[in-house]
Structure formats: C-alpha cells, structure tokens
Amino acid sequence: MTPAPPTGRLAIFPGSFDPLTNGHVDIVLRSTQLFERVLIAVLVNADKKPLFSAAERVEIIREVFREYPNVEVDSFEGLLVDYARARRASAIVRGLRAVSDFEYEFQMALMNRHLEPTLETVFMMPAEQYTYLSSRLIKEVFSLGGEVRGLVPPVVEERMRTKQRGG
Ligand code: PNS
C-alpha cells in the first residue's frame, strides 16, 4: 500500500542560508506553531561564491532539524512562486529583523503576490537577541577569527571550522 501523502498546511521558508543562523532556526520553530509542515527551501546559485554549496547547506540544515518530523529541507532553482506551486504550499514565511529589512521584503512579497495571487507571505519577528544576526556578518566575523558560538547551531559552527581547515 502506498503511504498517504502528508496533509496539513505547508509553509515555505525560502532563503540562501549560507549559513543557517540561530535567527533562521527561531523563525522555523515559530512557523511550526502556525503551520503543520514547514519546508526550508535553499536557493541554488544565489551567490556565485557561497561558503557552502546548496547541497552542503541542505545537508547541514537537515542535520539541525533531524528531530523535527514536520520540518523538511529541499533546494530550489528558478522562481519561488513556481516552486511553491509545485509543492502546493499555502504560504511563504520570511523573517523581519528590523525596519531596514522591510523595503526589500515588501517588494518581494508584492512581486510574489503579483505572480501568484493565492500565495500569502507571512512575516515573523525573531527573538530580540537575533535581530542583529545575518549570514553575511557571521561569515565575516568567523573568517576574521571572531566567536560565532551561540549565533549559529553547533552543527553549523563545526562545518564552518571544517571548511576553514580546507575540508
Ligand atoms: O535569504 P535571502 O537571500 O534573502 O533569500 C532571498 C530569496 C531566496 C527568498 C529570493 O531571492 C528568492 O525567492 N529567489 C528566487 C527567485 C525569485 O523568485 N525571484 C523573485 C522574487 S520576488
């Protein structure tokens, strides 16, 4: 007998996640309170020179959420709305850290709505201690020898150290 397809409302949390930060983890966990399933969708080729390949990012994020059966991780290329349609998602989730995020997020949300009017974008605020976190700053601090413990999941920190050693 073929297993029944998963049911319940699916939210897509798209991004570059190079690397995943504790701010991202916070948003995913909040999203699981609102949606039955959350799909973390890693954009392939967002950055020409990423720290981690899309395949590595998917592997790392799967490891971080391995104890959460309602959190799935995948990569995607092309338009987010096409991917969301193919996955039958109900909503896109994005994190809003500060007013400075708003303009870019507002433009993306309205463009996505123009492309697919049935797909809602839901914004969530991370816990205050993560409002200054960004993947770009994490990479910069780490590459200059700064401490990133507590800012990214331990698995991410380990993989960054391995990468730094040339692994
Ligand atoms: O973490 P990021 O880099 O801010 O995420 C941006 C992302 C991946 C959500 C955005 O670049 C995206 O959706 N890219 C896919 C291509 C697309 O649909 N572009 C039109 C968006 S309005």
Backbone and ligand atoms as CSV (ligand in chain L), in Angstrom:
chain,resi,resn,atom,element,x,y,z
A,1,MET,N,N,0.848,-1.191,0.000
A,1,MET,CA,C,0.000,0.000,0.000
A,1,MET,C,C,0.890,1.249,0.000
A,2,THR,N,N,0.583,2.196,-0.874
A,2,THR,CA,C,1.393,3.425,-0.889
A,2,THR,C,C,0.999,4.311,0.299
A,3,PRO,N,N,2.005,4.914,0.953
A,3,PRO,CA,C,1.667,5.756,2.112
A,3,PRO,C,C,0.843,6.959,1.686
A,4,ALA,N,N,-0.044,7.398,2.579
A,4,ALA,CA,C,-0.875,8.574,2.283
A,4,ALA,C,C,0.025,9.798,2.188
A,5,PRO,N,N,-0.301,10.726,1.274
A,5,PRO,CA,C,0.517,11.933,1.182
A,5,PRO,C,C,0.384,12.756,2.468
A,6,PRO,N,N,1.449,13.499,2.827
A,6,PRO,CA,C,1.336,14.308,4.035
A,6,PRO,C,C,0.239,15.349,3.901
A,7,THR,N,N,-0.462,15.588,4.991
A,7,THR,CA,C,-1.569,16.550,4.941
A,7,THR,C,C,-1.245,17.765,5.801
A,8,GLY,N,N,-2.114,18.763,5.750
A,8,GLY,CA,C,-1.925,19.960,6.572
A,8,GLY,C,C,-1.277,21.064,5.774
A,9,ARG,N,N,-1.386,22.255,6.341
A,9,ARG,CA,C,-0.889,23.424,5.621
A,9,ARG,C,C,0.634,23.481,5.651
A,10,LEU,N,N,1.168,23.722,4.444
A,10,LEU,CA,C,2.616,23.767,4.280
A,10,LEU,C,C,3.081,25.208,4.083
A,11,ALA,N,N,4.078,25.606,4.847
A,11,ALA,CA,C,4.701,26.921,4.659
A,11,ALA,C,C,6.102,26.711,4.107
A,12,ILE,N,N,6.470,27.570,3.163
A,12,ILE,CA,C,7.834,27.524,2.634
A,12,ILE,C,C,8.637,28.647,3.268
A,13,PHE,N,N,9.795,28.306,3.782
A,13,PHE,CA,C,10.713,29.317,4.326
A,13,PHE,C,C,11.922,29.325,3.378
A,14,PRO,N,N,11.925,30.253,2.404
A,14,PRO,CA,C,12.997,30.251,1.404
A,14,PRO,C,C,14.154,31.152,1.826
A,15,GLY,N,N,15.322,30.856,1.301
A,15,GLY,CA,C,16.459,31.728,1.590
A,15,GLY,C,C,17.753,31.153,1.067
A,16,SER,N,N,18.831,31.917,1.336
A,16,SER,CA,C,20.154,31.458,0.916
A,16,SER,C,C,20.767,30.551,1.992
A,17,PHE,N,N,20.550,30.912,3.256
A,17,PHE,CA,C,21.018,30.100,4.385
A,17,PHE,C,C,22.492,29.736,4.275
A,18,ASP,N,N,23.308,30.729,3.937
A,18,ASP,CA,C,24.756,30.475,3.771
A,18,ASP,C,C,25.549,31.273,4.812
A,19,PRO,N,N,25.580,30.840,6.062
A,19,PRO,CA,C,24.981,29.616,6.605
A,19,PRO,C,C,23.671,29.910,7.357
A,20,LEU,N,N,23.035,28.820,7.795
A,20,LEU,CA,C,21.853,28.911,8.669
A,20,LEU,C,C,22.295,29.534,10.004
A,21,THR,N,N,21.536,30.514,10.492
A,21,THR,CA,C,21.861,31.141,11.781
A,21,THR,C,C,20.799,30.747,12.814
A,22,ASN,N,N,21.053,31.110,14.060
A,22,ASN,CA,C,20.044,30.839,15.093
A,22,ASN,C,C,18.802,31.698,14.887
A,23,GLY,N,N,18.944,32.798,14.173
A,23,GLY,CA,C,17.775,33.608,13.817
A,23,GLY,C,C,16.864,32.827,12.880
A,24,HIS,N,N,17.455,32.142,11.903
A,24,HIS,CA,C,16.658,31.306,10.991
A,24,HIS,C,C,15.969,30.176,11.776
A,25,VAL,N,N,16.726,29.561,12.686
A,25,VAL,CA,C,16.159,28.448,13.470
A,25,VAL,C,C,14.948,28.951,14.253
A,26,ASP,N,N,15.073,30.133,14.830
A,26,ASP,CA,C,13.996,30.735,15.613
A,26,ASP,C,C,12.733,30.907,14.742
A,27,ILE,N,N,12.937,31.387,13.520
A,27,ILE,CA,C,11.784,31.599,12.615
A,27,ILE,C,C,11.140,30.258,12.238
A,28,VAL,N,N,11.969,29.249,11.993
A,28,VAL,CA,C,11.419,27.928,11.639
A,28,VAL,C,C,10.574,27.400,12.797
A,29,LEU,N,N,11.102,27.493,14.005
A,29,LEU,CA,C,10.365,26.956,15.157
A,29,LEU,C,C,9.061,27.720,15.387
A,30,ARG,N,N,9.101,29.030,15.195
A,30,ARG,CA,C,7.854,29.808,15.310
A,30,ARG,C,C,6.861,29.384,14.225
A,31,SER,N,N,7.362,29.124,13.034
A,31,SER,CA,C,6.492,28.737,11.916
A,31,SER,C,C,5.795,27.399,12.187
A,32,THR,N,N,6.497,26.497,12.895
A,32,THR,CA,C,5.877,25.197,13.174
A,32,THR,C,C,4.688,25.336,14.132
A,33,GLN,N,N,4.600,26.484,14.807
A,33,GLN,CA,C,3.439,26.726,15.680
A,33,GLN,C,C,2.214,27.141,14.860
A,34,LEU,N,N,2.454,27.644,13.652
A,34,LEU,CA,C,1.350,28.153,12.823
A,34,LEU,C,C,0.953,27.200,11.702
A,35,PHE,N,N,1.919,26.417,11.237
A,35,PHE,CA,C,1.687,25.533,10.091
A,35,PHE,C,C,1.993,24.089,10.472
A,36,GLU,N,N,1.280,23.176,9.833
A,36,GLU,CA,C,1.500,21.748,10.144
A,36,GLU,C,C,2.884,21.313,9.674
A,37,ARG,N,N,3.295,21.872,8.508
A,37,ARG,CA,C,4.591,21.479,7.953
A,37,ARG,C,C,5.344,22.729,7.498
A,38,VAL,N,N,6.652,22.701,7.668
A,38,VAL,CA,C,7.486,23.816,7.220
A,38,VAL,C,C,8.572,23.253,6.313
A,39,LEU,N,N,8.698,23.858,5.152
A,39,LEU,CA,C,9.698,23.421,4.174
A,39,LEU,C,C,10.750,24.516,4.045
A,40,ILE,N,N,11.960,24.213,4.457
A,40,ILE,CA,C,13.065,25.164,4.315
A,40,ILE,C,C,13.623,24.963,2.912
A,41,ALA,N,N,13.526,26.008,2.087
A,41,ALA,CA,C,13.907,25.879,0.670
A,41,ALA,C,C,15.161,26.712,0.408
A,42,VAL,N,N,16.241,26.015,0.101
A,42,VAL,CA,C,17.544,26.655,-0.115
A,42,VAL,C,C,17.676,27.040,-1.586
A,43,LEU,N,N,17.898,28.332,-1.818
A,43,LEU,CA,C,18.055,28.792,-3.203
A,43,LEU,C,C,19.421,28.368,-3.749
A,44,VAL,N,N,19.414,27.726,-4.901
A,44,VAL,CA,C,20.659,27.318,-5.556
A,44,VAL,C,C,21.182,28.514,-6.352
A,45,ASN,N,N,22.498,28.770,-6.249
A,45,ASN,CA,C,23.149,29.802,-7.065
A,45,ASN,C,C,22.782,31.242,-6.738
A,46,ALA,N,N,22.381,31.521,-5.500
A,46,ALA,CA,C,22.067,32.912,-5.156
A,46,ALA,C,C,23.350,33.731,-5.180
A,47,ASP,N,N,24.402,33.114,-4.730
A,47,ASP,CA,C,25.684,33.796,-4.596
A,47,ASP,C,C,26.685,33.007,-5.434
A,48,LYS,N,N,27.464,33.700,-6.217
A,48,LYS,CA,C,28.415,32.996,-7.095
A,48,LYS,C,C,29.502,32.278,-6.295
A,49,LYS,N,N,29.823,32.849,-5.123
A,49,LYS,CA,C,30.892,32.238,-4.313
A,49,LYS,C,C,30.374,31.947,-2.906
A,50,PRO,N,N,29.487,30.974,-2.763
A,50,PRO,CA,C,28.950,30.705,-1.423
A,50,PRO,C,C,29.998,30.023,-0.545
A,51,LEU,N,N,29.828,30.135,0.762
A,51,LEU,CA,C,30.698,29.401,1.677
A,51,LEU,C,C,30.407,27.910,1.535
A,52,PHE,N,N,29.115,27.554,1.557
A,52,PHE,CA,C,28.681,26.165,1.407
A,52,PHE,C,C,27.880,26.025,0.117
A,53,SER,N,N,28.076,24.896,-0.571
A,53,SER,CA,C,27.266,24.642,-1.771
A,53,SER,C,C,25.821,24.437,-1.316
A,54,ALA,N,N,24.890,24.510,-2.257
A,54,ALA,CA,C,23.481,24.310,-1.902
A,54,ALA,C,C,23.294,22.908,-1.309
A,55,ALA,N,N,23.984,21.915,-1.873
A,55,ALA,CA,C,23.853,20.539,-1.363
A,55,ALA,C,C,24.368,20.448,0.076
A,56,GLU,N,N,25.465,21.146,0.354
A,56,GLU,CA,C,26.003,21.142,1.732
A,56,GLU,C,C,25.034,21.835,2.681
A,57,ARG,N,N,24.455,22.954,2.231
A,57,ARG,CA,C,23.513,23.674,3.082
A,57,ARG,C,C,22.297,22.812,3.410
A,58,VAL,N,N,21.802,22.103,2.405
A,58,VAL,CA,C,20.646,21.216,2.637
A,58,VAL,C,C,21.020,20.151,3.675
A,59,GLU,N,N,22.198,19.564,3.496
A,59,GLU,CA,C,22.661,18.506,4.415
A,59,GLU,C,C,22.784,19.044,5.855
A,60,ILE,N,N,23.377,20.232,5.982
A,60,ILE,CA,C,23.580,20.824,7.313
A,60,ILE,C,C,22.225,21.131,7.966
A,61,ILE,N,N,21.319,21.721,7.192
A,61,ILE,CA,C,20.023,22.131,7.767
A,61,ILE,C,C,19.204,20.888,8.148
A,62,ARG,N,N,19.312,19.836,7.323
A,62,ARG,CA,C,18.616,18.572,7.674
A,62,ARG,C,C,19.123,18.047,9.004
A,63,GLU,N,N,20.427,18.138,9.189
A,63,GLU,CA,C,21.037,17.665,10.439
A,63,GLU,C,C,20.502,18.493,11.626
A,64,VAL,N,N,20.417,19.807,11.444
A,64,VAL,CA,C,19.938,20.680,12.529
A,64,VAL,C,C,18.499,20.318,12.932
A,65,PHE,N,N,17.660,20.002,11.935
A,65,PHE,CA,C,16.235,19.748,12.224
A,65,PHE,C,C,15.874,18.262,12.182
A,66,ARG,N,N,16.884,17.403,12.403
A,66,ARG,CA,C,16.610,15.967,12.223
A,66,ARG,C,C,15.565,15.432,13.210
A,67,GLU,N,N,15.365,16.117,14.315
A,67,GLU,CA,C,14.376,15.623,15.284
A,67,GLU,C,C,12.997,16.257,15.092
A,68,TYR,N,N,12.819,16.972,13.989
A,68,TYR,CA,C,11.534,17.633,13.722
A,68,TYR,C,C,10.895,17.023,12.479
A,69,PRO,N,N,9.974,16.066,12.666
A,69,PRO,CA,C,9.378,15.396,11.501
A,69,PRO,C,C,8.543,16.338,10.630
A,70,ASN,N,N,8.122,17.474,11.191
A,70,ASN,CA,C,7.302,18.423,10.424
A,70,ASN,C,C,8.144,19.485,9.703
A,71,VAL,N,N,9.474,19.345,9.761
A,71,VAL,CA,C,10.350,20.288,9.048
A,71,VAL,C,C,11.093,19.526,7.958
A,72,GLU,N,N,10.928,20.014,6.735
A,72,GLU,CA,C,11.559,19.374,5.579
A,72,GLU,C,C,12.561,20.362,4.970
A,73,VAL,N,N,13.579,19.835,4.326
A,73,VAL,CA,C,14.583,20.714,3.713
A,73,VAL,C,C,14.783,20.288,2.261
A,74,ASP,N,N,14.835,21.284,1.383
A,74,ASP,CA,C,14.992,20.999,-0.047
A,74,ASP,C,C,15.723,22.183,-0.666
A,75,SER,N,N,16.169,22.024,-1.912
A,75,SER,CA,C,16.734,23.176,-2.618
A,75,SER,C,C,15.838,23.472,-3.816
A,76,PHE,N,N,15.930,24.700,-4.326
A,76,PHE,CA,C,15.131,25.041,-5.492
A,76,PHE,C,C,15.885,26.016,-6.383
A,77,GLU,N,N,15.497,26.019,-7.656
A,77,GLU,CA,C,16.057,26.955,-8.636
A,77,GLU,C,C,14.887,27.646,-9.310
A,78,GLY,N,N,15.138,28.796,-9.880
A,78,GLY,CA,C,14.077,29.485,-10.612
A,78,GLY,C,C,13.187,30.273,-9.681
A,79,LEU,N,N,11.975,30.553,-10.152
A,79,LEU,CA,C,11.062,31.401,-9.380
A,79,LEU,C,C,10.513,30.671,-8.156
A,80,LEU,N,N,10.519,31.391,-7.049
A,80,LEU,CA,C,9.980,30.822,-5.814
A,80,LEU,C,C,8.499,30.450,-5.971
A,81,VAL,N,N,7.740,31.302,-6.644
A,81,VAL,CA,C,6.294,31.014,-6.754
A,81,VAL,C,C,6.043,29.727,-7.548
A,82,ASP,N,N,6.902,29.447,-8.530
A,82,ASP,CA,C,6.738,28.196,-9.301
A,82,ASP,C,C,7.010,26.991,-8.408
A,83,TYR,N,N,8.057,27.136,-7.603
A,83,TYR,CA,C,8.404,26.041,-6.686
A,83,TYR,C,C,7.282,25.863,-5.647
A,84,ALA,N,N,6.790,26.982,-5.122
A,84,ALA,CA,C,5.725,26.928,-4.107
A,84,ALA,C,C,4.467,26.262,-4.690
A,85,ARG,N,N,4.170,26.579,-5.939
A,85,ARG,CA,C,3.007,25.989,-6.610
A,85,ARG,C,C,3.209,24.478,-6.751
A,86,ALA,N,N,4.398,24.109,-7.192
A,86,ALA,CA,C,4.700,22.681,-7.397
A,86,ALA,C,C,4.609,21.909,-6.081
A,87,ARG,N,N,4.974,22.574,-4.983
A,87,ARG,CA,C,4.940,21.904,-3.675
A,87,ARG,C,C,3.595,22.096,-2.957
A,88,ARG,N,N,2.663,22.786,-3.619
A,88,ARG,CA,C,1.332,23.047,-3.055
A,88,ARG,C,C,1.402,23.758,-1.694
A,89,ALA,N,N,2.283,24.735,-1.609
A,89,ALA,CA,C,2.441,25.470,-0.349
A,89,ALA,C,C,1.324,26.483,-0.180
A,90,SER,N,N,0.957,26.749,1.061
A,90,SER,CA,C,-0.077,27.738,1.362
A,90,SER,C,C,0.512,29.111,1.579
A,91,ALA,N,N,1.753,29.163,2.033
A,91,ALA,CA,C,2.331,30.460,2.389
A,91,ALA,C,C,3.847,30.436,2.286
A,92,ILE,N,N,4.375,31.658,2.132
A,92,ILE,CA,C,5.823,31.871,2.203
A,92,ILE,C,C,6.065,32.521,3.561
A,93,VAL,N,N,7.052,32.045,4.288
A,93,VAL,CA,C,7.417,32.673,5.561
A,93,VAL,C,C,8.735,33.396,5.373
A,94,ARG,N,N,8.807,34.624,5.873
A,94,ARG,CA,C,10.063,35.378,5.872
A,94,ARG,C,C,10.251,36.017,7.240
A,95,GLY,N,N,11.482,36.122,7.658
A,95,GLY,CA,C,11.780,36.774,8.924
A,95,GLY,C,C,12.004,38.259,8.700
A,96,LEU,N,N,11.516,39.067,9.627
A,96,LEU,CA,C,11.751,40.529,9.585
A,96,LEU,C,C,12.505,40.898,10.842
A,97,ARG,N,N,13.758,41.353,10.669
A,97,ARG,CA,C,14.554,41.675,11.855
A,97,ARG,C,C,14.386,43.128,12.275
A,98,ALA,N,N,14.351,43.997,11.290
A,98,ALA,CA,C,14.322,45.438,11.602
A,98,ALA,C,C,13.666,46.168,10.444
A,99,VAL,N,N,13.458,47.451,10.638
A,99,VAL,CA,C,12.822,48.263,9.595
A,99,VAL,C,C,13.641,48.181,8.301
A,100,SER,N,N,14.966,48.064,8.443
A,100,SER,CA,C,15.833,48.016,7.267
A,100,SER,C,C,15.520,46.823,6.358
A,101,ASP,N,N,14.948,45.761,6.902
A,101,ASP,CA,C,14.570,44.601,6.071
A,101,ASP,C,C,13.304,44.886,5.278
A,102,PHE,N,N,12.536,45.857,5.768
A,102,PHE,CA,C,11.157,45.965,5.301
A,102,PHE,C,C,11.016,46.234,3.805
A,103,GLU,N,N,11.799,47.175,3.287
A,103,GLU,CA,C,11.590,47.582,1.899
A,103,GLU,C,C,11.798,46.423,0.920
A,104,TYR,N,N,12.912,45.727,1.101
A,104,TYR,CA,C,13.218,44.578,0.250
A,104,TYR,C,C,12.149,43.487,0.390
A,105,GLU,N,N,11.756,43.230,1.630
A,105,GLU,CA,C,10.776,42.176,1.870
A,105,GLU,C,C,9.399,42.551,1.306
A,106,PHE,N,N,9.051,43.820,1.433
A,106,PHE,CA,C,7.774,44.323,0.943
A,106,PHE,C,C,7.721,44.173,-0.581
A,107,GLN,N,N,8.819,44.554,-1.242
A,107,GLN,CA,C,8.885,44.431,-2.708
A,107,GLN,C,C,8.748,42.981,-3.134
A,108,MET,N,N,9.491,42.105,-2.444
A,108,MET,CA,C,9.431,40.684,-2.822
A,108,MET,C,C,8.043,40.116,-2.604
A,109,ALA,N,N,7.448,40.450,-1.453
A,109,ALA,CA,C,6.124,39.906,-1.143
A,109,ALA,C,C,5.100,40.348,-2.187
A,110,LEU,N,N,5.167,41.623,-2.583
A,110,LEU,CA,C,4.174,42.112,-3.555
A,110,LEU,C,C,4.440,41.572,-4.953
A,111,MET,N,N,5.716,41.421,-5.308
A,111,MET,CA,C,6.033,40.813,-6.598
A,111,MET,C,C,5.555,39.359,-6.628
A,112,ASN,N,N,5.801,38.639,-5.547
A,112,ASN,CA,C,5.342,37.243,-5.480
A,112,ASN,C,C,3.815,37.172,-5.544
A,113,ARG,N,N,3.141,38.131,-4.916
A,113,ARG,CA,C,1.672,38.151,-4.959
A,113,ARG,C,C,1.185,38.455,-6.378
A,114,HIS,N,N,1.914,39.359,-7.057
A,114,HIS,CA,C,1.572,39.660,-8.450
A,114,HIS,C,C,1.688,38.382,-9.299
A,115,LEU,N,N,2.750,37.616,-9.049
A,115,LEU,CA,C,2.994,36.409,-9.841
A,115,LEU,C,C,2.039,35.273,-9.472
A,116,GLU,N,N,1.679,35.222,-8.179
A,116,GLU,CA,C,0.788,34.142,-7.704
A,116,GLU,C,C,-0.128,34.681,-6.602
A,117,PRO,N,N,-1.280,35.225,-6.994
A,117,PRO,CA,C,-2.153,35.900,-6.021
A,117,PRO,C,C,-2.651,35.013,-4.878
A,118,THR,N,N,-2.642,33.715,-5.060
A,118,THR,CA,C,-3.182,32.854,-3.990
A,118,THR,C,C,-2.148,32.539,-2.900
A,119,LEU,N,N,-0.923,32.923,-3.136
A,119,LEU,CA,C,0.134,32.587,-2.176
A,119,LEU,C,C,0.397,33.769,-1.236
A,120,GLU,N,N,0.160,33.552,0.044
A,120,GLU,CA,C,0.372,34.635,1.022
A,120,GLU,C,C,1.812,34.631,1.531
A,121,THR,N,N,2.329,35.819,1.845
A,121,THR,CA,C,3.613,35.913,2.538
A,121,THR,C,C,3.326,36.283,3.989
A,122,VAL,N,N,3.931,35.545,4.891
A,122,VAL,CA,C,3.745,35.786,6.322
A,122,VAL,C,C,5.092,36.211,6.897
A,123,PHE,N,N,5.111,37.348,7.591
A,123,PHE,CA,C,6.359,37.818,8.203
A,123,PHE,C,C,6.366,37.471,9.687
A,124,MET,N,N,7.530,37.028,10.138
A,124,MET,CA,C,7.657,36.701,11.561
A,124,MET,C,C,8.888,37.392,12.123
A,125,MET,N,N,8.775,37.859,13.348
A,125,MET,CA,C,9.899,38.516,14.014
A,125,MET,C,C,10.666,37.504,14.849
A,126,PRO,N,N,11.991,37.445,14.670
A,126,PRO,CA,C,12.760,36.544,15.541
A,126,PRO,C,C,12.875,37.129,16.937
A,127,ALA,N,N,13.306,36.323,17.883
A,127,ALA,CA,C,13.572,36.815,19.244
A,127,ALA,C,C,14.573,37.965,19.162
A,128,GLU,N,N,14.434,38.926,20.089
A,128,GLU,CA,C,15.267,40.152,20.034
A,128,GLU,C,C,16.756,39.860,19.946
A,129,GLN,N,N,17.208,38.799,20.626
A,129,GLN,CA,C,18.667,38.564,20.644
A,129,GLN,C,C,19.226,38.182,19.277
A,130,TYR,N,N,18.326,37.938,18.321
A,130,TYR,CA,C,18.799,37.575,16.977
A,130,TYR,C,C,18.604,38.689,15.953
A,131,THR,N,N,18.115,39.849,16.401
A,131,THR,CA,C,17.754,40.872,15.412
A,131,THR,C,C,18.967,41.429,14.670
A,132,TYR,N,N,20.147,41.295,15.226
A,132,TYR,CA,C,21.341,41.839,14.548
A,132,TYR,C,C,22.080,40.770,13.733
A,133,LEU,N,N,21.570,39.559,13.760
A,133,LEU,CA,C,22.273,38.448,13.085
A,133,LEU,C,C,22.015,38.423,11.593
A,134,SER,N,N,23.066,38.155,10.820
A,134,SER,CA,C,22.874,37.891,9.395
A,134,SER,C,C,23.945,36.897,8.964
A,135,SER,N,N,23.663,36.128,7.941
A,135,SER,CA,C,24.632,35.137,7.442
A,135,SER,C,C,25.905,35.845,7.000
A,136,ARG,N,N,25.733,37.014,6.379
A,136,ARG,CA,C,26.900,37.748,5.875
A,136,ARG,C,C,27.832,38.139,7.029
A,137,LEU,N,N,27.256,38.657,8.113
A,137,LEU,CA,C,28.089,39.058,9.256
A,137,LEU,C,C,28.729,37.851,9.938
A,138,ILE,N,N,27.987,36.769,10.013
A,138,ILE,CA,C,28.532,35.543,10.628
A,138,ILE,C,C,29.780,35.113,9.857
A,139,LYS,N,N,29.674,35.126,8.530
A,139,LYS,CA,C,30.823,34.702,7.701
A,139,LYS,C,C,32.008,35.641,7.917
A,140,GLU,N,N,31.710,36.932,7.973
A,140,GLU,CA,C,32.788,37.913,8.120
A,140,GLU,C,C,33.481,37.760,9.482
A,141,VAL,N,N,32.680,37.684,10.542
A,141,VAL,CA,C,33.241,37.556,11.892
A,141,VAL,C,C,34.070,36.268,11.985
A,142,PHE,N,N,33.511,35.182,11.479
A,142,PHE,CA,C,34.201,33.890,11.561
A,142,PHE,C,C,35.515,33.917,10.789
A,143,SER,N,N,35.489,34.475,9.587
A,143,SER,CA,C,36.697,34.478,8.751
A,143,SER,C,C,37.799,35.342,9.369
A,144,LEU,N,N,37.397,36.294,10.229
A,144,LEU,CA,C,38.400,37.153,10.876
A,144,LEU,C,C,38.753,36.658,12.279
A,145,GLY,N,N,38.325,35.441,12.586
A,145,GLY,CA,C,38.720,34.822,13.854
A,145,GLY,C,C,37.802,35.122,15.029
A,146,GLY,N,N,36.639,35.733,14.768
A,146,GLY,CA,C,35.691,36.058,15.849
A,146,GLY,C,C,34.878,34.843,16.266
A,147,GLU,N,N,34.257,34.964,17.429
A,147,GLU,CA,C,33.472,33.871,18.026
A,147,GLU,C,C,32.045,33.870,17.476
A,148,VAL,N,N,31.599,32.744,16.968
A,148,VAL,CA,C,30.211,32.679,16.474
A,148,VAL,C,C,29.347,31.720,17.303
A,149,ARG,N,N,29.939,31.180,18.374
A,149,ARG,CA,C,29.175,30.257,19.237
A,149,ARG,C,C,27.929,30.965,19.774
A,150,GLY,N,N,26.799,30.261,19.721
A,150,GLY,CA,C,25.555,30.858,20.216
A,150,GLY,C,C,24.813,31.652,19.149
A,151,LEU,N,N,25.494,31.898,18.040
A,151,LEU,CA,C,24.851,32.658,16.951
A,151,LEU,C,C,24.398,31.734,15.826
A,152,VAL,N,N,25.045,30.582,15.745
A,152,VAL,CA,C,24.650,29.559,14.752
A,152,VAL,C,C,24.531,28.226,15.493
A,153,PRO,N,N,23.766,27.269,14.957
A,153,PRO,CA,C,23.686,25.967,15.623
A,153,PRO,C,C,25.075,25.308,15.663
A,154,PRO,N,N,25.356,24.481,16.697
A,154,PRO,CA,C,26.665,23.831,16.816
A,154,PRO,C,C,27.084,23.097,15.537
A,155,VAL,N,N,26.137,22.456,14.863
A,155,VAL,CA,C,26.460,21.732,13.619
A,155,VAL,C,C,27.036,22.694,12.570
A,156,VAL,N,N,26.465,23.881,12.496
A,156,VAL,CA,C,26.925,24.881,11.512
A,156,VAL,C,C,28.340,25.340,11.873
A,157,GLU,N,N,28.537,25.591,13.171
A,157,GLU,CA,C,29.861,26.043,13.617
A,157,GLU,C,C,30.919,24.985,13.281
A,158,GLU,N,N,30.601,23.732,13.570
A,158,GLU,CA,C,31.543,22.635,13.260
A,158,GLU,C,C,31.875,22.592,11.776
A,159,ARG,N,N,30.823,22.701,10.952
A,159,ARG,CA,C,31.036,22.638,9.498
A,159,ARG,C,C,31.831,23.849,9.005
A,160,MET,N,N,31.668,24.989,9.655
A,160,MET,CA,C,32.452,26.174,9.271
A,160,MET,C,C,33.927,25.949,9.611
A,161,ARG,N,N,34.177,25.338,10.766
A,161,ARG,CA,C,35.569,25.050,11.150
A,161,ARG,C,C,36.205,24.061,10.181
A,162,THR,N,N,35.438,23.049,9.814
A,162,THR,CA,C,35.943,22.045,8.862
A,162,THR,C,C,36.283,22.718,7.530
A,163,LYS,N,N,35.391,23.585,7.095
A,163,LYS,CA,C,35.584,24.312,5.829
A,163,LYS,C,C,36.841,25.191,5.918
A,164,GLN,N,N,37.031,25.836,7.074
A,164,GLN,CA,C,38.180,26.724,7.270
A,164,GLN,C,C,39.493,25.927,7.183
A,165,ARG,N,N,39.409,24.664,7.652
A,165,ARG,CA,C,40.616,23.820,7.608
A,165,ARG,C,C,40.839,23.250,6.210
A,166,GLY,N,N,39.907,23.579,5.302
A,166,GLY,CA,C,40.039,23.121,3.914
A,166,GLY,C,C,39.239,21.883,3.604
A,167,GLY,N,N,38.343,21.490,4.539
A,167,GLY,CA,C,37.525,20.274,4.359
A,167,GLY,C,C,36.278,20.497,3.548
L,1,PNS,O1,O,17.972,34.705,2.282
L,1,PNS,P1,P,17.751,35.582,1.092
L,1,PNS,O2,O,18.980,35.552,0.192
L,1,PNS,O3,O,17.353,36.984,1.465
L,1,PNS,O4,O,16.537,34.943,0.260
L,1,PNS,C1,C,16.081,35.537,-0.937
L,1,PNS,C2,C,15.121,34.585,-1.696
L,1,PNS,C3,C,15.763,33.226,-1.895
L,1,PNS,C4,C,13.851,34.414,-0.896
L,1,PNS,C5,C,14.785,35.271,-3.050
L,1,PNS,O5,O,15.960,35.694,-3.659
L,1,PNS,C6,C,14.026,34.353,-3.999
L,1,PNS,O6,O,12.901,33.989,-3.752
L,1,PNS,N1,N,14.694,33.946,-5.099
L,1,PNS,C7,C,14.142,33.064,-6.095
L,1,PNS,C8,C,13.910,33.773,-7.424
L,1,PNS,C9,C,12.618,34.558,-7.388
L,1,PNS,O7,O,11.535,34.031,-7.222
L,1,PNS,N2,N,12.760,35.890,-7.525
L,1,PNS,C10,C,11.654,36.824,-7.471
L,1,PNS,C11,C,11.364,37.195,-6.026
L,1,PNS,S1,S,10.197,38.475,-5.925
